[in-house]
């Protein structure tokens, strides 16, 4: 049953079984319409971003928010996901942002807990989804998962809510990711306006991204982190500031190339920080 679903509206959609589809963020009317047409009744988000509950409800879909980080899935969250997938109206669409890392890991872990997949099949979910091996915590969660006693899930009490509040660092990381993605799209379009988002201004997006770094560095939770972690964020802040300066300058081929290089440097900085502080088991700086 495990197979990819080709879709322009549902990123990296993967049919795990007859009851469960794993994928990326449903963004816009077309995505929710396709979910409805696929027969989906419940959407589960494991992403930090606040779900678009209003649009889901417009298409008769229920949203449930059960976020987890890149460091792995706790046994408690795994049990909650398993209960949700087993008991809530289905079919179910379970998503993170891109649909490549957290959602396939959550799907595989929950299905192992339900006894719907064996260990090899659970790993195949990650392989087919293209989950990066750098996410050690996600792989560890899948490999440690095992079937649960059904009576344990029967007794589990869970308040399935459409949205849940997130810690301040997690909220900041979600916003930073959004601004960064928009900058990548603008860069791919040679820093010209995007047809789908004509109001986006490159320099303004860079400014908003820089402010996220600045505000994050002011939080008590970040000030309590190791010096090396704070230095990574400070380096990201400096790169974002230089990117903004370049994008406010004269629009020349040289300026465009220099801005693209800064964006690439910023991505490298974030990737290094994630590998050191976010993606390891039981260590997620975004939670």
VENBELLIN-V921625 format. One record per helix or strand of 3 or more residues. SS is the DSSP state (h for helix, s for strand). FROM is the first residue (numbers start at 0). TO is the last residue. Records with the same first field share a line. If there is no record, write none. Layout:
SS->FROM-TO + FROM-TO
This chain:
s->19-22 + 41-44 + 61-64 + 91-94
h->28-36 + 52-57 + 74-86 + 101-112 + 118-128 + 135-143 + 149-154 + 167-187 + 201-217 + 219-222 + 226-246 + 252-276
